[in-house]
Amino acid sequence: MTKEELAKTLNQALELEHAARIQYLAHAEQATTPAVIARLKEIADDEKNHEDVFRGLIGGYLDAVPSMGMAETHTAKTEREILEVNLDDEKHAVDVYLGILDKMREMKEDLKYEYLQLEHEVRHVIQDEEDHISELKLLLERG
Protein backbone atom coordinates (compact mmCIF):
# COMPACT_ATOMS: atom_id res chain seq x y z
CA MET A 1 0.00 0.00 0.00
CA THR A 2 1.21 3.49 -0.83
CA LYS A 3 0.72 6.70 1.14
CA GLU A 4 -1.83 7.74 -1.50
CA GLU A 5 -3.79 4.53 -0.94
CA LEU A 6 -3.61 5.03 2.82
CA ALA A 7 -4.95 8.57 2.38
CA LYS A 8 -7.82 7.15 0.32
CA THR A 9 -8.57 4.63 3.07
CA LEU A 10 -8.46 7.35 5.73
CA ASN A 11 -10.80 9.42 3.57
CA GLN A 12 -13.26 6.52 3.67
CA ALA A 13 -12.94 6.58 7.47
CA LEU A 14 -13.56 10.34 7.41
CA GLU A 15 -16.70 9.75 5.36
CA LEU A 16 -17.88 7.14 7.90
CA GLU A 17 -17.42 9.64 10.71
CA HIS A 18 -19.24 12.38 8.82
CA ALA A 19 -22.18 10.05 8.18
CA ALA A 20 -22.17 8.89 11.80
CA ARG A 21 -22.37 12.46 13.11
CA ILE A 22 -25.27 13.34 10.82
CA GLN A 23 -27.03 10.08 11.65
CA TYR A 24 -26.66 10.55 15.42
CA LEU A 25 -28.02 14.09 15.22
CA ALA A 26 -31.00 12.99 13.12
CA HIS A 27 -31.69 10.07 15.43
CA ALA A 28 -31.48 12.34 18.47
CA GLU A 29 -34.39 14.30 16.98
CA GLN A 30 -36.42 11.09 16.67
CA ALA A 31 -35.65 9.66 20.09
CA THR A 32 -38.05 10.20 22.97
CA THR A 33 -36.08 9.30 26.10
CA PRO A 34 -34.10 12.27 27.48
CA ALA A 35 -31.08 10.11 28.41
CA VAL A 36 -30.96 8.59 24.93
CA ILE A 37 -31.33 11.98 23.25
CA ALA A 38 -28.50 13.43 25.34
CA ARG A 39 -26.18 10.49 24.71
CA LEU A 40 -26.83 10.48 20.95
CA LYS A 41 -25.92 14.17 20.81
CA GLU A 42 -22.77 13.57 22.88
CA ILE A 43 -21.70 10.75 20.57
CA ALA A 44 -22.34 13.04 17.58
CA ASP A 45 -19.84 15.48 19.13
CA ASP A 46 -17.32 12.65 19.47
CA GLU A 47 -17.82 11.77 15.80
CA LYS A 48 -17.14 15.41 14.89
CA ASN A 49 -13.85 15.17 16.79
CA HIS A 50 -13.02 11.99 14.86
CA GLU A 51 -13.68 13.82 11.61
CA ASP A 52 -11.18 16.47 12.70
CA VAL A 53 -8.61 13.79 13.56
CA PHE A 54 -8.91 12.07 10.20
CA ARG A 55 -8.84 15.40 8.35
CA GLY A 56 -5.65 16.33 10.18
CA LEU A 57 -3.98 13.00 9.43
CA ILE A 58 -4.92 13.13 5.76
CA GLY A 59 -3.94 16.74 5.18
CA GLY A 60 -1.20 17.21 7.73
CA TYR A 61 0.67 13.91 7.69
CA LEU A 62 -0.09 12.42 4.28
CA ASP A 63 -0.26 15.66 2.28
CA ALA A 64 -3.54 14.60 0.68
CA VAL A 65 -6.90 16.31 0.32
CA PRO A 66 -9.55 15.39 2.91
CA SER A 67 -12.83 14.16 1.48
CA MET A 68 -16.01 16.18 1.67
CA GLY A 69 -18.11 13.07 1.02
CA MET A 70 -20.28 11.08 3.34
CA ALA A 71 -20.80 7.34 3.71
CA GLU A 72 -24.27 5.81 3.70
CA THR A 73 -26.55 6.63 6.63
CA HIS A 74 -29.18 4.32 8.09
CA THR A 75 -32.71 5.15 9.11
CA ALA A 76 -34.63 3.74 12.06
CA LYS A 77 -38.24 4.08 13.19
CA THR A 78 -38.16 3.28 16.88
CA GLU A 79 -35.77 4.22 19.66
CA ARG A 80 -34.70 0.58 19.94
CA GLU A 81 -33.97 0.47 16.19
CA ILE A 82 -32.01 3.71 16.51
CA LEU A 83 -29.78 2.16 19.15
CA GLU A 84 -29.41 -1.11 17.22
CA VAL A 85 -28.54 0.62 13.92
CA ASN A 86 -25.94 2.80 15.60
CA LEU A 87 -24.49 -0.15 17.50
CA ASP A 88 -24.04 -2.03 14.21
CA ASP A 89 -22.45 1.04 12.62
CA GLU A 90 -20.03 1.50 15.53
CA LYS A 91 -18.97 -2.14 15.23
CA HIS A 92 -18.47 -1.68 11.49
CA ALA A 93 -16.33 1.42 12.13
CA VAL A 94 -14.13 -0.47 14.60
CA ASP A 95 -13.63 -3.26 12.06
CA VAL A 96 -12.67 -0.74 9.36
CA TYR A 97 -10.28 1.13 11.66
CA LEU A 98 -8.62 -2.08 12.85
CA GLY A 99 -8.04 -2.88 9.19
CA ILE A 100 -6.45 0.54 8.74
CA LEU A 101 -4.12 -0.15 11.70
CA ASP A 102 -3.08 -3.45 10.09
CA LYS A 103 -2.33 -1.70 6.79
CA MET A 104 -0.36 0.99 8.58
CA ARG A 105 1.74 -1.64 10.38
CA GLU A 106 2.61 -3.15 7.00
CA MET A 107 3.70 0.32 5.85
CA LYS A 108 5.71 1.18 8.95
CA GLU A 109 8.99 1.54 7.02
CA ASP A 110 7.33 3.84 4.47
CA LEU A 111 5.78 5.93 7.26
CA LYS A 112 9.05 6.42 9.12
CA TYR A 113 8.23 9.99 10.19
CA GLU A 114 4.45 9.65 10.45
CA TYR A 115 3.74 6.16 11.77
CA LEU A 116 3.61 6.76 15.52
CA GLN A 117 1.29 9.74 15.23
CA LEU A 118 -0.98 8.00 12.70
CA GLU A 119 -1.13 4.85 14.81
CA HIS A 120 -1.78 6.79 18.01
CA GLU A 121 -4.62 8.83 16.54
CA VAL A 122 -6.36 5.90 14.84
CA ARG A 123 -6.04 3.78 17.98
CA HIS A 124 -7.59 6.61 20.03
CA VAL A 125 -10.56 6.80 17.63
CA ILE A 126 -11.02 3.03 17.97
CA GLN A 127 -11.07 3.36 21.76
CA ASP A 128 -13.77 6.02 21.53
CA GLU A 129 -15.81 3.83 19.20
CA GLU A 130 -15.48 0.92 21.61
CA ASP A 131 -16.81 3.21 24.36
CA HIS A 132 -19.76 4.04 22.12
CA ILE A 133 -20.43 0.33 21.61
CA SER A 134 -20.48 -0.23 25.36
CA GLU A 135 -22.77 2.76 25.95
CA LEU A 136 -25.21 1.78 23.20
CA LYS A 137 -25.38 -1.77 24.56
CA LEU A 138 -26.14 -0.38 28.00
CA LEU A 139 -28.90 1.85 26.64
CA LEU A 140 -30.38 -1.14 24.81
CA GLU A 141 -30.33 -3.23 28.00
CA ARG A 142 -32.10 -0.47 29.93
CA GLY A 143 -34.70 0.06 27.20
QUIGIUR-V963033 format. One record per residue. N is the residue number from 1. SS is DSSP state (H for helix, E for strand, L for the rest). D_FIRST is the distance of its C-alpha to the first C-alpha in Angstrom with 2 decimals. Layout:
# QUIGIUR-V963033
N	SS	D_FIRST
N	SS	D_FIRST
This chain:
# QUIGIUR-V963033
1	L	0.00
2	L	3.79
3	H	6.83
4	H	8.09
5	H	5.98
6	H	6.81
7	H	10.18
8	H	10.60
9	H	10.21
10	H	12.58
11	H	14.77
12	H	15.22
13	H	16.33
14	H	18.59
15	H	20.07
16	H	20.81
17	H	22.61
18	H	24.52
19	H	25.69
20	H	26.64
21	H	28.77
22	H	30.55
23	H	31.11
24	H	32.55
25	H	34.86
26	H	36.08
27	H	36.66
28	H	38.53
29	H	40.94
30	H	41.56
31	L	42.05
32	L	45.60
33	L	45.49
34	H	45.48
35	H	43.31
36	H	40.67
37	H	40.81
38	H	40.43
39	H	37.50
40	H	35.62
41	H	36.14
42	H	35.02
43	H	31.78
44	H	31.28
45	H	31.61
46	H	28.96
47	H	26.57
48	H	27.44
49	H	26.53
50	H	23.11
51	H	22.65
52	H	23.61
53	H	21.17
54	H	18.14
55	H	19.62
56	H	20.06
57	H	16.55
58	H	15.15
59	H	17.96
60	H	18.91
61	H	15.91
62	L	13.14
63	L	15.83
64	L	15.03
65	L	17.71
66	L	18.34
67	L	19.16
68	L	22.82
69	L	22.36
70	L	23.35
71	L	22.37
72	L	25.23
73	L	28.16
74	L	30.59
75	L	34.35
76	L	36.86
77	L	40.65
78	L	41.86
79	H	41.04
80	H	40.02
81	H	37.64
82	H	36.21
83	H	35.47
84	H	34.10
85	H	31.76
86	H	30.40
87	H	30.10
88	H	28.00
89	H	25.78
90	H	25.39
91	H	24.42
92	H	21.81
93	H	20.39
94	H	20.32
95	H	18.49
96	H	15.77
97	H	15.59
98	H	15.62
99	H	12.54
100	H	10.88
101	H	12.40
102	H	11.10
103	H	7.38
104	H	8.64
105	H	10.65
106	H	8.11
107	L	6.93
108	L	10.68
109	L	11.51
110	L	9.40
111	L	11.01
112	L	14.37
113	L	16.47
114	L	14.91
115	H	13.80
116	H	17.31
117	H	18.12
118	H	15.04
119	H	15.63
120	H	19.33
121	H	19.32
122	H	17.18
123	H	19.34
124	H	22.42
125	H	21.65
126	H	21.30
127	H	24.64
128	H	26.26
129	H	25.16
130	H	26.60
131	H	29.77
132	H	29.93
133	H	29.74
134	H	32.60
135	H	34.64
136	H	34.31
137	H	35.36
138	H	38.31
139	H	39.35
140	H	39.24
141	H	41.40
142	H	43.89
143	L	44.09
